[in-house]
Amino acid sequence: MNDLNKEHFDAFTKDGFEIFINCLETQGYVIDSKEESGYVFSSTQLDNMTEEVFNALIEKFNIDTDLNHERNISSTGKYHEEHGGYKIIFNDEIVDYYEAKEILRQYLDNL
C-alpha cells in the first residue's frame, strides 16, 4: 500500500467504517460532509476510498459484507457555487448513476 493510501487507511475508525458500509448497504450512498449516524465523512476520505483501502479496511475490521468495490461501488461529484465540490459514493446495486447525481444535487440545494 502506498503512503497516501496507508494514511487514509489509518485514519478510518472501526465505527466510522461500519457506518460507511451500513449506509452503502441500506440507503445506497454516502455523501461527504453529510452526517450519518453521528459520523461525518470528509471529502478526502471519500476521494481516497480506493479498492485497496476498501478491501484492507474490510479485512482489518473483519466486516461481513457482500459489497465488492470493483463490482458495486461507484462515485461522482458536483460543484456547488457557494459550498465547493462534493462527492457521493454509491452502491450501484441500489442507486444508479443518474439517481446518485440527483441525490447529491438535492443535498446541495438544501445546504
N, C-alpha and C positions, 0 to 999 in steps of 0.2 A: 504494500500500500504506500503510495507516495505521501510526502509530508502534509500536503494540503488535505488529502482525504483522511489521513490519520488525525489531523487536528479536528476535523468535523465529526469523525467517528468518536473521538474522546469527549467532545462537547455534549453529546446526547446522553441524557439520563435514562434509566430504565423506564421510569414513569412517563417521561416525555415520548419515548419511542413507542411504548404501549398505547398511548393516546393517539399518536400518529397512525399506527396500524389500525386501531379501532375506528378512527374516522374514515380511513380508506375502505374498511370492510363494511361499515354501516351507512354513512352518508355518501361515501364515494369520493371525497375530496378533502384537501387541506389547503387553506389559503394563508400566505404569510401575513403576519400581524393580526390575524383573527383568533380570538380566544377560543380554545377548545378544551372543555373540562378543566379550566383553571390554568391552562398552559398556552403560551403564545409562541408560535414557531417564527423564527426570523427568516428573512429572505435568503440570508446566507445559508442557513440550514437546508432550505428547500433547493436552492441553486446547486448545492453540493451533495444532494442525495443521489449519488451515482449508484449503479448496480453493485459495485464493490462495497461501498459503505453500507447500503441497504442489507446486503447479504451478511456482511460482517456483524451488523447490529442484531440481526435475527439470531445469528449463532451466539453472539456474546450474551444476549439476554434470554436465550432459549425460548423464543417466541414461537408459538404454534399458529401458523397462518398458511393459507393456501396461496397467498399473494406471491407472484413471481415478478420481479422488477422488469425483466425483459418482455414478458407476456402481458402484464396487467397495468403497469404504471406509465403514465404519460404526464406531460406538463405543458403549460402555455403561460403566457403573461400578457399584461396590459399596462399601458402607461396612463396614469391619471394626471391631468393638468395640475391639480393642487397638491396631490399627495405622492407623486412619483410612480415608479414602477412597482408592480405587484406580480406575484407568481401564484399559480394554482397547480398542485399536483393532484392527479385524479386516477381513480381505478376505472379503466375504460370498460370494465365489465358492468359497471353501474352507471357511469356518466360518460357520454361520448364527448368528442372534442367541441362540438357546437354548444352543447349543454354546459360544458365547463366554461367556455367563453362567456356565456350568458350569466352563469352563477357569479363569475368574477366581476362582470360588468355591474350586476345588481349590487354586489357587495360594495364596490367602489362608489356607486351612485348614492349609497346610504351612509357614507362616511361623513 
